[in-house]
Amino acid sequence: MAHCHCPGLKIEIPAGARRIVLAGNPNTGKSVFFNHFTGMYVDVSNYPGTTLDISYGRYGSDVVIDTPGVYGISSFNDEERIARDIILSADLVLNVVSAAHLERDLFLTQQIIDTGVPVIVALNMMDDAKRMGIEVDVDRLSQLLGVPVIPTVAVKKEGFDRLKAELFTARPGHATPGLEKELNQLLNRVGSRGEALLVLEGDPVIAARHGLEPDTRREEIYRRRRERVNAICQQVVRETSRGASVATTLGRWMIKPLTGVPILLLALWAMYKAIGVFIAGTVVGITEETIMQGIYEPAVRQFVEQFIPQSSIPGTILIGEFGLLTMTVTYLLGLLMPLVVGFYFFLSLFEDSGYLPRIATLVDRLLTSIGLNGRGVIPIILGFGCVTMATITTRLLSSDRERKIAIFLLGLTIPCSAQLGVIAGMLATLGPQYVALYALVIFSVLVMAGTLLSTLLPGKSADLFIDLPPLRLPRLDNVLKKTGTKSYHFLKEAAPLFALGALIISTFQVTGILEFLQNLLAPLTVGWLNLPREAATAFIMGIVRRDFGAAGLTDLALTPLQTIVALITITLFVPCIASILVIFKERTKKEALMIWCSSWVAAFLVGGLVAQLARLFSPANGKVQVLPVILVFAALTLAIVGMCMFLRRARPTTNIPG
């Protein structure tokens, strides 16, 4: 008898028995294979230092060992660490992959092949692939990987007899190009090709076993491996409408630019009509004006004035213009909550239907130019819900470079759901030309800032690696539950900060600081932005929360142009207190301070440019000309993007690991 060579894992291996290791991504049907090979005689061993159990059983005179479903082998988490150790000790690996998600699953396949262990691939879920209109050239796939590939349908036991007959034809496959030389240099010091690979990929545990420093080429190796997998899939996978369901066909249309962009615009138009027109107009008209301002505020003022005069300092703080019990509650419950609930309802619809990852796939090519393809798409999408939480999720990005770009763009250009709701409500009262001006200016700033950062910061963006779930009708109970949970979290987070903002503004008002700041900012607000001096109050409130500042604009009497200038400025304005605290936590103090200061400069610079250009192009009769302003910003964006493309071509690209 011998022990499995996995550190600390107690599995008795009979003398001469081969270790057959099952490996695969989650939800590939791996457990069906394990049960078929081992039958009822299964043992379980706890992996030391974890709560995970490893199943193993006999197959003839050999031993079959199952591994947790993983997307890669490394030291990132317990599952990957366990899978890594068991795979490295294998005599052969039976890799179960889903034919329906080949591009996702082959990354692990290629990584296992790169370790040098003999591999045989069970290409499972062939029936699902057929229903999705996916055809796989199995022979060509086997040729490109360099290992046997057996098509199967595990739930029907199709292909299992052939798999058993050819199981021991498993062999080492074709490694990722460019790895052989680097691996051979390490083999003399490490002794195992698999461990040499993981040292190159920066695995600290494996490197420590051999007294080595982890290498820093993980990002480069992962990129090369992903490029190889993509190239293989292009050669072996063919999409066909034969046998494909309506949902599959629609799902494909959603990720192709020619059909996906119109579908996305239609979805956004429906969202705008529901939130920006119906909720912001009809619903908020009832909740804010009828209920809060018509019933709630007079009742609260009447009650409080029985004890404290409104003209007194405590009365001003509690029930005055910016009162804790009046304006704060009205803004929060009457104005923002209906808009937030509406936004989260649509976000939950997109998420539960499987449309959200397809939006990410569709816009991936666009975000490549600003250094945010790959997983960087997700924080941007989440930012439209809550910028603070989206900033935290940038930890999932694969490099420090991408985290820097994502956090800066989140803080500068992405409005959270509450702010977006207020903006949509105010835009709904203007003409389409003003809506186009707002959208183009914000989009231009996003593109210019991202392109400049992507050009100035060394390195290269990672490829997008995202699982596209089946497109399905969303379940109403799931959607309502997600909407309620997210809306509650917004209320829980926003209420204290709104109260703090109202307290600060009221204190500034009674002490005269507010008037002083309004006068101090007058050259900017009045002279540069062409806004009333009272707009400074909204910007001051925006420091606490940008949606609080945006809500403050609703009380001002503004022309359509002034409304657009104010909305552009408040959108690009500094992140709220919660976001900036998270930015200081996620980045260095120097970087966080630069982001905060840059937002001030960008907000007033861009807002002022719009105001001054509109004044420049407007004739004497006072009618505002919007089109020339749009053309100027479009030309400026194209000029900066062109300059950055020239600079990128003029210098060699260096991959700097994150």
DONU-768868 format. One record per residue (C-alpha): residue in one letter; x, y, z. Coordinates in pm, whole numbers. Each point is the difference from the previous one (the first is absolute). Layout:
<sites>
  res       X       Y       Z
    a       X       Y       Z
...
</sites>
This chain:
<sites>
  res       X       Y       Z
    m       0       0       0
    a     112     360     -62
    h    -135     342      90
    c    -118     258    -248
    h     280     256     -38
    c    -231     291      82
    p     136     178     311
    g    -197    -118     303
    l    -275    -182    -193
    k     -38    -359     126
    i    -106    -220    -294
    e     119    -360     -10
    i     125     -87    -348
    p      60    -374     -64
    a     344     -89    -135
    g       4      27    -379
    a    -334     182     -12
    r     -34     301    -224
    r    -141     329     129
    i    -285     107    -230
    v     -93     357      89
    l    -330     158    -105
    a      26     374     -66
    g    -230     263    -147
    n    -182     328      40
    p    -306      21     230
    n    -325    -138    -148
    t     156    -209    -276
    g    -153    -331     118
    k     323    -128     152
    s    -177    -177     289
    v    -190    -223    -246
    f     331    -125    -140
    f     137     -62     349
    n    -305    -201     106
    h       6    -202    -322
    f     367     -96      37
    t      -2     -74     375
    g    -352    -136      49
    m    -112     -24     365
    y     347     -51     148
    v     103     357      82
    d     213     134     284
    v      32     358     122
    s     311     170     140
    n      14     345     156
    y     263     229    -150
    p     209     134     293
    g     -54     364      91
    t    -333      22    -185
    t    -363    -105      39
    l       9    -170    -340
    d     -31    -375     -47
    i     162    -187    -287
    s    -181    -303    -144
    y     192    -295    -140
    g     -78    -356    -100
    r     126    -307    -185
    y     -20     -56    -373
    g     129    -352     -56
    s     347      -7     151
    d      35     379     -27
    v    -122     294     210
    v    -225     283    -121
    i      33     327     194
    d    -250     282     -42
    t      98     367      30
    p    -208     314      74
    g    -139     181    -304
    v     246     282     -79
    y      83     242    -282
    g     376     -31      52
    i     264    -155     226
    s     189     232     235
    s      10     117     363
    f    -285     252     -37
    n    -245    -200     214
    d     -39    -338     170
    e    -175    -161    -298
    e     272      98    -247
    r     277     -94     245
    i    -148    -347      53
    a     -59     -54    -373
    r     358     114     -70
    d     160    -246     243
    i    -211    -298    -112
    i      50      70    -372
    l     377      33      40
    s       8    -348     160
    a    -214    -163    -273
    d     103    -279    -234
    l    -266     121    -239
    v    -271     268       7
    l    -352     -50    -133
    n    -101     358     -77
    v    -377      50     -33
    v     -92     305    -207
    s    -334     138    -116
    a     -48       9    -378
    a    -246     285      59
    h     265     215     174
    l     318    -113    -171
    e     174     339      -2
    r     -39      22     379
    d      92    -358      86
    l     303     -44    -227
    f     204     248     205
    l      25    -258     280
    t      61    -275    -258
    q     294     190    -146
    q     142      77     344
    i     -12    -372      92
    i     166     -87    -333
    d     270     257      75
    t      86    -189     322
    g     108    -294    -214
    v    -232    -268     150
    p    -174    -241    -242
    v    -351     125     -81
    i    -315    -137    -161
    v    -295     235     -56
    a    -365     -97      42
    l    -191     250    -214
    n    -326      -8     197
    m    -344     158     -52
    m       4     -54    -375
    d    -382       0      11
    d      -7     345     164
    a     241     129    -264
    k    -225    -133    -275
    r    -305     172     153
    m     202     323      11
    g      91     -34    -367
    i     368     -75      74
    e     195    -253    -204
    v     346    -116     112
    d     256    -163    -230
    v     114    -267     249
    d     281    -143    -216
    r     148     344     -67
    l     -24      86     372
    s     192    -317      86
    q     263      82    -262
    l      51     357     127
    l      15     -98     370
    g     216    -303     -67
    v    -211    -225     227
    p    -295    -239     -58
    v    -345     166       4
    i    -311    -217      54
    p    -348     153     -56
    t    -247     -93     277
    v    -345      67     143
    a      50     -95     365
    v    -365      -3     108
    k     -77    -257    -272
    k     334    -187      38
    e      68      66    -370
    g     368     -37     -89
    f      89    -169     331
    d      91    -337    -158
    r     241     167    -240
    l     140     213     282
    k      76    -310     208
    a     158    -175    -297
    e     228     296     -80
    l      61     128     355
    f     361    -116      14
    t      86     156    -334
    a      32     327     193
    r     322     178     -92
    p     176     335      53
    g    -136     265    -236
    h     128     306    -183
    a     116     268     244
    t     -74     370     -29
    p     248     151    -251
    g     308     159     156
    l      -6    -201     325
    e     238    -284     -81
    k     325     197      25
    e    -101     169     327
    l    -116    -331     151
    n     319    -183     -97
    q     209     267     172
    l    -185     -64     327
    l     -24    -381     -19
    n     349     -59     141
    r     -83     208     309
    v    -357    -123      53
    g      -1    -355    -137
    s    -366       3    -112
    r    -134     165    -314
    g    -333      75     169
    e     162     170     296
    a     238     189    -232
    l    -306     136    -183
    l    -164     117     324
    v     321     169     115
    l       2     190    -331
    e    -365      94      61
    g      97     147     337
    d    -150    -267     229
    p     153      92     341
    v     -64    -341     160
    i     174    -203    -271
    a     287     250     -19
    a      50     -21     378
    r      24    -381     -17
    h     316      36    -207
    g     141     309     169
    l     -70     221    -302
    e    -156     341     -47
    p    -333     -10    -187
    d      40     119    -359
    t    -195     300    -126
    r    -110    -130    -341
    r    -345    -125      94
    e    -187     268    -195
    e     213     -55    -310
    i     -38    -382      13
    y    -375      28      62
    r     -32     235    -297
    r     190    -236    -230
    r    -208    -295     122
    r    -324     190     -56
    e     111     100    -351
    r      76    -365     -78
    v    -340    -115     130
    n    -176     271    -202
    a     189    -107    -313
    i     -96    -367      57
    c    -368      89      50
    q      -3     203    -321
    q     112    -310    -189
    v    -221    -266     164
    v    -324     177     102
    r    -266      91    -251
    e    -326     169      83
    t    -300    -112    -202
    s    -370      84      11
    r     -86    -367     -49
    g    -150    -130     321
    a      56     331     182
    s    -283     131     219
    v    -147     350     -29
    a     179      98     323
    t     334    -120    -137
    t     -48     192    -326
    l    -103     316     188
    g     296     -41     237
    r     235      -7    -298
    w    -159     310    -150
    m      58     182     330
    i     380     -35     -18
    k      45      82    -370
    p      52     376     -60
    l    -232      18    -302
    t    -300    -136     194
    g     121      41     361
    v      31     379      -7
    p    -362      57    -117
    i    -123    -251     262
    l     202     181     270
    l    -132     340    -113
    l    -355    -137       7
    a      53    -134     355
    l     149     334     114
    w    -287     192    -165
    a    -254    -216     187
    m     194      55     322
    y      10     376     -61
    k    -373      14     -73
    a     -82    -198     314
    i     241     175     240
    g      62     340    -159
    v    -355      68    -113
    f    -252    -210     193
    i     171     -34     341
    a     177     340      -2
    g    -317     173    -121
    t    -312    -179     118
    v     122    -204     297
    v     235     263     145
    g    -271     263     -54
    i    -217    -201     239
    t     268    -105     252
    e     192     328      18
    e    -255     273     -66
    t    -330    -151     113
    i     110    -221     290
    m     328     143     134
    q     -34     374     -74
    g    -378      12      15
    i     -66    -220     306
    y     320    -107     178
    e     197     327      19
    p    -289     223     120
    a     -87    -259     268
    v     363     -23     121
    r      43     379       4
    q    -326      46     190
    f     106    -261     257
    v     355     130      49
    e    -111     368      17
    q    -203     -86     310
    f     336     -36     178
    i     260     187    -212
    p     -53     308    -222
    q     104     -63    -359
    s     199     325      -8
    s     225    -119     285
    i     330    -179     -65
    p    -133    -344     110
    g    -318      65    -201
    t     203      88    -312
    i     206    -319      37
    l    -306    -221      58
    i    -274     146    -224
    g     164     280    -197
    e      85      16    -371
    f     256    -281      39
    g    -165    -156     306
    l      87    -342     135
    l    -368     -85      40
    t    -125     173    -315
    m     231      24    -302
    t     207    -310      92
    v    -302    -227      37
    t    -174     148    -305
    y     305     -41    -223
    l      70    -349     127
    l    -349    -153       2
    g    -198     224    -233
    l     254      68    -275
    l     285    -254       5
    m    -157    -326     121
    p    -252     -35    -288
    l     283      65    -249
    v     238    -241     175
    v    -264    -275      17
    g     -72      49    -372
    f     367     -20     -94
    y      66    -310     210
    f    -312    -163    -143
    f     140      33    -354
    l     349    -105     113
    s    -150    -312     161
    l    -199     -72    -319
    f     320      19    -207
    e     189    -213     251
    d    -262    -272      48
    s     -68     -35    -373
    g     369     -47     -84
    y      13     326    -198
    l     249     178     228
    p     307    -209     -95
    r    -101      37    -366
    i       9     378      39
    a     351     -42     143
    t     100    -213    -300
    l    -150     248    -246
    v     186     304     138
    d     325    -191      57
    r     160     118    -323
    l     -76     363      86
    l     148     -35     349
    t     315    -160    -140
    s     112     344    -120
    i     -22     141     352
    g     181    -288     169
    l    -308    -157     157
    n     -85    -314    -192
    g     -13    -327     185
    r    -154      -1     344
    g      24     381      12
    v    -339      15    -172
    i    -176    -124     312
    p      93     286     242
    i    -109     253    -264
    i    -341    -167     -27
    l     -28     -31     379
    g     100     367      32
    f    -335     102    -145
    g    -147    -162     310
    c     246     118     266
    v     344     149     -72
    t     119     -82     352
    m     -69    -373     -36
    a     133       2    -358
    t     328     149     126
    i      35    -292     242
    t     -64    -253    -281
    t     300     133    -195
    r     201    -238     221
    l    -114    -272    -243
    l     192     158    -288
    s     311    -181    -116
    s     254     286      16
    d      73     310     202
    r     -10     199    -324
    e    -362     -98     -64
    r     -94      77     360
    k     145     351     -31
    i    -189      72    -323
    a    -327    -149     126
    i       2     189     331
    f      82     331    -170
    l    -279     -40    -259
    l    -248    -112     265
    g      73     307     210
    l     -10     237    -297
    t    -262    -104    -254
    i    -236    -267     137
    p    -314     128     178
    c    -148    -231     264
    s    -363    -116     -23
    a    -138     277     223
    q     187     273    -187
    l     -89    -157    -334
    g    -366      -1      97
    v       4     372      80
    i     191      73    -321
    a    -244    -205    -210
    g    -292     183     162
    m     148     342     -80
    l     100     -99    -354
    a    -354    -123     -69
    t    -127     360      15
    l     249     119    -268
    g      13     -50    -374
    p     183    -292    -165
    q     284     227    -113
    y      88      78     363
    v     -15    -369      96
    a     236     -76    -290
    l     236     278     116
    y      12    -135     356
    a      54    -362    -111
    l     270      90    -252
    v     196     223     239
    i       7    -262     279
    f      86    -274    -249
    s     275     221    -150
    v     154      60     343
    l     -11    -375      72
    v     173     -79    -330
    m     258     281      29
    a      89     -72     363
    g      15    -378     -54
    t     202      29    -322
    l     252     236     162
    l      39    -226     304
    s      31    -310    -220
    t     272     174    -201
    l     194     150     291
    l      -9    -304     231
    p     232    -285    -112
    g    -143    -343     -71
    k    -276    -163    -202
    s    -362     -83      74
    a    -103    -359      73
    d    -241    -184    -229
    l    -367     -22      94
    f     -77    -336     162
    i    -366     -14      94
    d    -258    -277      20
    l    -315      63    -205
    p    -289    -176     177
    p    -301    -113    -205
    l    -240     280     -86
    r    -327     -56     185
    l    -312     177     119
    p      77     164     337
    r    -185    -137     302
    l    -211     273     159
    d      70    -117     357
    n     378      12     -64
    v     -24     345    -156
    l    -212     142     284
    k     226    -155     265
    k     316     145    -159
    t    -168     339     -47
    g    -117       9     362
    t     338    -108     140
    k     201     252    -203
    s    -245     284      70
    y      13     -75     373
    h     380       8      -4
    f     -12     335    -180
    l    -235     142     262
    k     213    -138     284
    e     318     151    -144
    a    -143     328    -130
    a    -219     110     293
    p     285      77     247
    l     202     179    -269
    f    -302     203    -111
    a     -62      99     361
    l     367      96      36
    g     -16     205    -320
    a    -317     180     111
    l     154      72     341
    i     314     144    -161
    i    -196     216    -246
    s    -239     125     270
    t     293      82     229
    f     170     186    -285
    q    -326     188     -59
    v     -52     118     357
    t     369      93      44
    g      26     189    -329
    i     259    -244    -141
    l    -240    -105    -278
    e     -31     355    -132
    f     378      42      29
    l      60    -317    -206
    q    -261     106    -255
    n     181     332     -41
    l     337    -178      -9
    l    -116    -233    -276
    a    -189     275    -186
    p     278      54    -261
    l     -33    -369     -85
    t    -375     -54      32
    v    -114     337    -139
    g     293     115    -214
    w     124    -328    -147
    l    -300    -236      19
    n    -265     271     -56
    l    -208    -143     286
    p    -178     177     289
    r     223      52     302
    e    -234    -230     198
    a     129    -291    -213
    a     309       4     223
    t    -221    -146     276
    a     -75    -304    -216
    f     372     -54     -64
    i      75      27     372
    m    -274    -256      69
    g     150    -216    -276
    i     319     -41     204
    v    -206    -199     251
    r    -190    -193    -272
    r     -14      82    -369
    d    -366    -105     -20
    f     -71     237     293
    g     159     279    -204
    a    -192    -100    -313
    a    -324       3     199
    g      89     351     119
    l      -2     120    -362
    t    -370     -86     -34
    d     -97     298     218
    l     183     255    -220
    a    -168     191    -285
    l     232     -93    -288
    t     -18      41    -377
    p      43    -319    -207
    l     366      87     -71
    q      68      80     366
    t    -161    -332      95
    i     235    -189    -235
    v     308     189     124
    a     -98     -63     363
    l     -67    -372     -65
    i     330     -47    -186
    t     189     172     282
    i    -170    -195     280
    t      48    -331    -190
    l     375      60     -34
    f      24     144     350
    v     198    -154     285
    p    -105    -346     125
    c    -223      -2     308
    i     147     -37     349
    a     -59    -378       8
    s     170     -49    -338
    i     301     218      77
    l      55    -183     331
    v       2    -331    -190
    i     237     147    -262
    f     240     106     277
    k     -22    -356     132
    e      51    -170    -339
    r     274     229    -136
    t     287     198     148
    k     -78     335     161
    k     183     176    -283
    e    -205    -173    -270
    a    -328      52     187
    l      75     370      46
    m      85      31    -370
    i    -330    -163     -96
    w    -194     233     232
    c     176     315    -126
    s     -24    -112    -365
    s    -377     -36      36
    w     -27     364     116
    v     205     122    -294
    a    -171    -220    -261
    a    -353      84     121
    f      40     378     -12
    l     221      -4    -311
    v    -240    -209    -211
    g    -316     166     136
    g     149     343     -69
    l     108     -99    -351
    v    -358    -102     -82
    a    -136     329     140
    q     256     218    -179
    l     -26    -185    -332
    a    -381      28      12
    r      35     374      64
    l     253      30    -285
    f    -218    -177    -256
    s    -334     152     107
    p    -128     285    -218
    a    -117     334     130
    n    -365    -116      29
    g     105    -224     289
    k     -98    -335    -155
    v     255    -255     111
    q     182    -192    -273
    v      72    -349     134
    l     133    -171    -314
    p     326     204     -27
    v      81     -85     366
    i     -57    -371     -73
    l     226      19    -306
    v     279     174     194
    f       0    -269     272
    a     -11    -277    -262
    a     296     156    -183
    l     193      44     328
    t     -61    -364      92
    l     113    -124    -342
    a     312     217      19
    i     102    -135     342
    v     -75    -362     -98
    g     200      46    -323
    m     293     151     188
    c      -1    -288     250
    m     -12    -260    -280
    f     301     168    -162
    l     192      -4     329
    r     -79    -370      55
    r     128     -92    -346
    a     311     212      49
    r     118    -200     301
    p      29    -373      70
    t    -263    -148     233
    t     137    -144     323
    n    -202    -234     216
    i      33     101     361
    p    -147    -261     233
    g    -258     130     243
</sites>
